[in-house]
Amino acid sequence: MSGDQLVYSPAGIKEQIQGILHDEIWFERMFDRQAMQPLRLTYDNLKEAPGETIASIASFLGVKAHTPEQRTTRASPVTHDDAAQWEARFLNEEADFLKQALSQRPQL
């Protein structure tokens, strides 16, 4: 981060959540208008089952999947020492905001 100090910012977190929500709604409307059935991927699925996730992508595209080599190392999430504390604080202090945001998410 080139020396930048991370600080807890509930306003910044809310702004990011609202941006993600806006994008989710936009994409779901576009998928509906185009009668598209997208392949839905999640970071967690890719992290926990990379081979199966790659196979599902290949199947969706109609190509043969190449089995990835077994890796002895695991990817670690990028985190900050205070991340868990900040997450708990935000979940506690902004529960109403999160409840409202979740109610606006598209049903998948």
C-alpha positions in Angstrom: 0.0 0.0 0.0 3.0 2.3 -0.2 2.8 3.5 3.4 -0.9 4.4 3.4 -2.5 3.8 6.8 -5.7 1.8 6.8 -8.5 3.3 8.9 -11.9 2.0 9.8 -14.5 3.8 7.7 -18.2 2.8 8.0 -19.1 5.4 5.3 -16.5 3.9 2.9 -17.8 0.4 3.6 -21.3 1.5 3.0 -20.3 3.2 -0.3 -18.6 0.0 -1.5 -21.7 -2.1 -0.5 -24.0 0.2 -2.3 -21.8 0.1 -5.4 -21.8 -3.7 -5.4 -25.6 -3.7 -4.9 -26.1 -1.3 -7.8 -23.9 -3.5 -10.1 -25.7 -6.7 -9.1 -29.1 -5.1 -9.9 -27.8 -3.8 -13.2 -26.3 -7.1 -14.3 -29.4 -9.1 -13.3 -31.7 -6.7 -15.3 -29.4 -7.0 -18.3 -29.4 -10.8 -18.0 -33.2 -10.8 -17.9 -33.5 -8.4 -20.9 -31.1 -10.6 -22.9 -32.7 -13.8 -21.7 -29.2 -14.9 -20.6 -28.3 -17.6 -18.1 -24.9 -16.7 -16.9 -22.5 -19.1 -15.2 -22.3 -18.0 -11.6 -18.9 -18.2 -10.0 -17.9 -17.3 -6.5 -14.5 -16.7 -5.0 -15.3 -19.2 -2.2 -16.1 -21.9 -4.8 -12.9 -21.2 -6.7 -10.8 -21.2 -3.5 -12.3 -24.4 -2.0 -12.7 -26.4 -5.2 -10.6 -25.0 -8.0 -10.6 -28.2 -10.1 -14.4 -28.5 -10.0 -14.8 -24.8 -10.7 -12.5 -25.0 -13.7 -14.4 -28.0 -15.0 -17.8 -26.2 -14.6 -16.4 -23.3 -16.6 -15.1 -25.6 -19.3 -18.4 -27.4 -19.5 -20.3 -24.2 -19.7 -18.1 -23.1 -22.6 -18.2 -26.5 -24.3 -14.5 -27.2 -24.1 -12.4 -29.9 -22.5 -11.0 -29.0 -19.1 -7.4 -29.7 -18.3 -7.0 -30.9 -14.8 -4.9 -28.4 -12.8 -1.8 -29.7 -11.1 -2.2 -30.5 -7.5 -0.7 -27.7 -5.5 1.0 -28.0 -2.2 0.4 -24.4 -1.3 -2.9 -22.7 -0.6 -3.9 -19.2 -1.5 -4.4 -17.0 1.5 -6.9 -14.2 1.6 -5.4 -10.7 1.6 -6.2 -9.3 5.0 -5.3 -6.7 7.5 -4.6 -7.2 11.2 -7.7 -5.3 12.1 -10.0 -6.8 9.5 -11.9 -9.2 11.8 -12.4 -6.5 14.4 -13.6 -4.0 11.8 -16.0 -6.6 10.3 -17.5 -7.4 13.7 -17.9 -3.7 14.5 -19.5 -2.9 11.2 -21.9 -5.9 11.5 -22.9 -4.7 14.9 -23.1 -1.0 14.3 -24.6 -1.1 10.8 -27.0 -4.1 11.1 -30.0 -2.0 9.9 -28.1 -0.8 6.8 -27.0 -4.4 6.0 -30.5 -5.8 6.4 -31.9 -3.1 4.0 -29.1 -3.8 1.5 -29.6 -7.5 1.6 -33.4 -7.1 1.1 -32.6 -5.2 -2.2 -30.3 -7.9 -3.6 -31.6 -9.7 -6.7 -32.9 -13.2 -6.0 -30.7 -15.6 -7.8 
